[in-house]
Amino acid sequence: MRSFSLLWIAILCFCARLSVAQSQDINDYVQTRLQDLRATVRQQAANQRELERINRDFANSYRVKQMTARYKEPLRMRLESKIGVVNVVYIINGNYKHVSAGPIKTTDDISNAPGKRQSLMDFGILTPGFMKLVHARFLRFETEGGTRYAVFELTWANSDDTSKHIVWMDAKTRTVYKRQWYNQEGKFMATFYYKNPVEAAPGVWVPTRVEVYNAAGKLGGVTTYVDLRVNEGLPDSLFQFQ
């Protein structure tokens, strides 16, 4: 009987050590196996009144009902959509953003405007390329819905942009569970929930549903990601400006 009790004590101590050992290092939550990603982005719901309480530009982005997104490490994003009869292509490659809408084309330097940069953080994923743009500070562990998350503050490195994001990281999937966005004046803007993660490739998890709530806690929009493809070997030419 004594040996049986000692066994249970050992098991409980082992489980306790596992709980305590959850990492406080943001790098342990980064998706290092993801090289590229392709998905169809669909806006399933958009309450323009509640979205405009976040800001008008953000609300307008929800007027595009569907687009194709492609991403390739490091920091290359291509979004394609159609507005009426006009094809719109949005490309980020390094420190430059290029937008073409029919015959109109613009290219901007965004090296000191990281808030204008689309990244996989918008999908609920932190990549090695993105982590070179930010400083991460561990804040605490927090439990929601029975799951324990590591909470970090992300601020922009080498930039005058003082906005920040607080992210709740899931150790099992290495995805963002929740994100809070604060603007450059420190005002709380919105909360994003990243739900229904799927293992799109071995060891690569991608959330497939994003819900955004304004500062008053009102649901503004719901986005889903379908037709996910990971590590296809997307060509570099997709991210070149034309």
C-alpha positions as CSV (number, residue, x, y, z in Angstrom):
1,M,0.0,0.0,0.0
2,R,2.9,2.4,0.9
3,S,4.5,1.9,-2.6
4,F,1.2,2.5,-4.2
5,S,0.8,5.8,-2.4
6,L,4.3,6.8,-3.3
7,L,3.6,6.1,-7.0
8,W,0.6,8.4,-6.9
9,I,2.6,11.1,-5.2
10,A,5.3,10.8,-7.9
11,I,2.7,11.0,-10.7
12,L,1.1,14.1,-9.1
13,C,4.5,15.8,-8.7
14,F,5.3,15.0,-12.3
15,C,2.0,16.6,-13.5
16,A,2.7,19.6,-11.4
17,R,6.1,20.1,-12.9
18,L,4.6,19.9,-16.4
19,S,2.1,22.6,-15.5
20,V,4.8,24.9,-14.0
21,A,7.1,24.3,-17.0
22,Q,4.9,26.0,-19.5
23,S,7.2,28.3,-21.4
24,Q,7.5,32.1,-20.7
25,D,9.6,32.4,-23.9
26,I,7.7,33.7,-26.9
27,N,9.9,31.8,-29.3
28,D,8.4,28.5,-28.0
29,Y,5.1,29.6,-29.5
30,V,6.4,30.6,-33.0
31,Q,5.4,28.5,-36.0
32,T,8.9,27.7,-37.3
33,R,7.7,24.9,-39.6
34,L,5.5,27.2,-41.7
35,Q,7.2,28.3,-44.9
36,D,4.2,29.4,-46.9
37,L,0.4,29.5,-46.7
38,R,-2.6,29.9,-49.1
39,A,-6.2,30.4,-48.1
40,T,-9.6,31.8,-49.2
41,V,-10.7,34.5,-46.8
42,R,-14.4,35.0,-46.4
43,Q,-16.2,37.7,-44.4
44,Q,-19.1,35.7,-42.9
45,A,-20.6,38.6,-40.9
46,A,-19.9,42.4,-40.7
47,N,-21.8,44.9,-38.5
48,Q,-20.5,48.1,-40.0
49,R,-21.9,50.2,-37.1
50,E,-19.9,48.2,-34.5
51,L,-16.8,48.0,-36.7
52,E,-16.7,51.7,-37.2
53,R,-16.4,52.1,-33.5
54,I,-13.0,50.5,-33.9
55,N,-12.2,52.8,-36.8
56,R,-13.5,53.6,-40.3
57,D,-10.6,52.1,-42.3
58,F,-10.9,48.9,-40.4
59,A,-14.6,48.8,-41.0
60,N,-14.1,49.3,-44.7
61,S,-11.9,46.3,-44.9
62,Y,-14.9,44.1,-44.1
63,R,-16.7,45.3,-47.2
64,V,-14.6,42.9,-49.3
65,K,-16.6,39.7,-48.9
66,Q,-13.9,37.3,-50.2
67,M,-10.2,37.3,-51.2
68,T,-7.3,35.0,-51.8
69,A,-4.4,35.3,-49.4
70,R,-0.9,34.0,-49.9
71,Y,2.0,34.3,-47.5
72,K,5.6,33.3,-47.7
73,E,8.4,33.6,-45.2
74,P,9.8,36.1,-44.5
75,L,7.2,38.8,-44.5
76,R,5.7,38.4,-47.9
77,M,1.9,38.7,-48.3
78,R,-0.3,38.8,-51.4
79,L,-4.0,39.5,-51.1
80,E,-6.3,39.4,-54.2
81,S,-9.9,40.5,-54.4
82,K,-12.4,41.9,-56.9
83,I,-14.4,45.1,-56.2
84,G,-17.1,45.3,-58.9
85,V,-15.2,44.6,-62.2
86,V,-11.9,45.8,-60.8
87,N,-9.2,43.3,-59.7
88,V,-7.3,44.5,-56.7
89,V,-3.9,43.1,-55.7
90,Y,-2.2,44.0,-52.4
91,I,1.4,42.9,-51.9
92,I,3.8,43.3,-49.0
93,N,7.4,42.4,-49.6
94,G,9.8,43.3,-46.9
95,N,9.5,47.0,-46.2
96,Y,7.3,47.9,-49.2
97,K,3.6,47.8,-49.8
98,H,2.3,47.7,-53.4
99,V,-1.4,48.1,-54.4
100,S,-2.8,47.8,-57.9
101,A,-6.5,48.4,-58.7
102,G,-7.0,48.2,-62.4
103,P,-4.6,50.8,-64.0
104,I,-3.9,52.5,-60.7
105,K,-0.7,51.4,-59.0
106,T,1.0,52.7,-55.8
107,T,4.1,51.6,-53.9
108,D,4.9,52.8,-50.4
109,D,7.7,52.4,-47.9
110,I,6.2,51.0,-44.7
111,S,9.5,50.4,-42.8
112,N,8.4,52.9,-40.1
113,A,4.7,52.1,-40.3
114,P,4.4,48.5,-39.1
115,G,0.7,49.0,-38.3
116,K,0.1,49.1,-42.0
117,R,1.7,45.8,-42.6
118,Q,-0.5,42.7,-43.1
119,S,1.0,39.6,-41.5
120,L,0.0,36.2,-40.3
121,M,-0.6,37.6,-36.9
122,D,-3.9,38.6,-38.5
123,F,-4.5,34.9,-39.0
124,G,-3.5,34.1,-35.4
125,I,0.0,32.9,-36.2
126,L,3.4,34.2,-35.2
127,T,6.2,33.5,-37.6
128,P,10.0,34.0,-37.3
129,G,9.9,36.8,-39.8
130,F,7.3,38.7,-37.9
131,M,9.1,38.2,-34.6
132,K,12.0,40.2,-36.0
133,L,9.7,43.2,-36.1
134,V,8.6,43.2,-32.5
135,H,9.7,43.1,-28.9
136,A,7.9,40.5,-26.7
137,R,7.5,40.8,-23.0
138,F,6.0,38.0,-20.9
139,L,3.1,39.2,-18.7
140,R,1.5,36.2,-17.0
141,F,-0.3,32.9,-17.4
142,E,-4.1,33.1,-17.6
143,T,-6.7,30.4,-17.7
144,E,-9.8,30.7,-19.9
145,G,-12.3,27.9,-20.6
146,G,-10.1,25.4,-18.8
147,T,-7.0,26.1,-20.9
148,R,-3.9,27.9,-19.6
149,Y,-2.4,30.5,-21.9
150,A,0.8,32.4,-21.8
151,V,0.1,36.1,-22.2
152,F,2.7,38.4,-23.9
153,E,2.9,42.1,-24.8
154,L,4.1,42.8,-28.3
155,T,5.5,46.2,-29.2
156,W,7.1,47.3,-32.5
157,A,10.9,47.3,-32.6
158,N,12.9,50.0,-34.4
159,S,9.8,52.1,-35.1
160,D,8.1,55.3,-33.9
161,D,4.8,53.4,-33.8
162,T,3.8,53.0,-30.2
163,S,0.8,50.8,-30.7
164,K,0.8,47.4,-29.0
165,H,-0.8,44.0,-29.0
166,I,-1.5,41.7,-26.0
167,V,-1.6,38.0,-27.2
168,W,-2.8,34.9,-25.4
169,M,-0.7,31.9,-26.8
170,D,-1.9,28.3,-26.9
171,A,1.1,26.0,-26.2
172,K,-0.5,23.0,-27.9
173,T,-1.2,24.6,-31.3
174,R,1.3,27.5,-31.2
175,T,-1.5,29.8,-32.2
176,V,-2.9,33.0,-30.9
177,Y,-6.1,32.3,-28.9
178,K,-6.9,36.0,-28.2
179,R,-5.4,39.3,-29.2
180,Q,-6.1,42.8,-27.8
181,W,-5.1,45.8,-29.9
182,Y,-4.1,49.2,-28.4
183,N,-3.5,52.3,-30.6
184,Q,-0.6,54.7,-30.4
185,E,-2.4,56.7,-27.8
186,G,-2.8,53.6,-25.6
187,K,-6.5,53.4,-26.3
188,F,-8.0,49.9,-26.3
189,M,-9.4,49.3,-29.8
190,A,-10.5,45.7,-30.3
191,T,-10.3,42.1,-29.2
192,F,-9.8,39.3,-31.7
193,Y,-10.6,35.6,-31.0
194,Y,-8.9,33.0,-33.1
195,K,-10.9,29.8,-33.2
196,N,-11.2,26.3,-34.6
197,P,-7.5,25.7,-35.3
198,V,-6.7,22.8,-37.7
199,E,-3.4,21.0,-38.3
200,A,-2.9,22.1,-42.0
201,A,0.5,20.2,-42.1
202,P,2.5,18.2,-39.6
203,G,3.1,20.5,-36.7
204,V,1.5,23.5,-38.4
205,W,-1.7,24.7,-36.9
206,V,-3.9,27.5,-38.4
207,P,-7.1,29.0,-36.8
208,T,-10.0,28.9,-39.3
209,R,-12.3,31.4,-37.7
210,V,-11.7,35.0,-36.4
211,E,-14.2,37.0,-34.4
212,V,-13.5,40.7,-33.7
213,Y,-15.2,42.7,-30.9
214,N,-14.9,46.4,-30.4
215,A,-14.0,48.1,-27.1
216,A,-17.6,47.9,-25.9
217,G,-17.5,44.1,-26.3
218,K,-19.9,44.2,-29.3
219,L,-19.3,41.7,-32.2
220,G,-18.1,43.5,-35.3
221,G,-17.2,40.8,-37.7
222,V,-16.5,37.2,-38.4
223,T,-13.9,35.9,-40.9
224,T,-13.3,32.3,-41.9
225,Y,-10.3,30.7,-43.7
226,V,-11.1,27.8,-46.1
227,D,-9.2,25.9,-48.7
228,L,-6.0,26.0,-46.6
229,R,-2.8,24.9,-48.2
230,V,0.5,25.0,-46.3
231,N,4.1,24.6,-47.5
232,E,3.3,24.3,-51.2
233,G,6.5,26.0,-52.3
234,L,4.9,29.2,-53.5
235,P,7.0,31.0,-56.1
236,D,8.8,34.2,-55.3
237,S,7.3,35.8,-58.4
238,L,3.9,36.0,-56.7
239,F,5.3,38.7,-54.4
240,Q,7.0,40.8,-57.0
241,F,5.6,44.2,-57.9
242,Q,4.4,44.7,-61.5
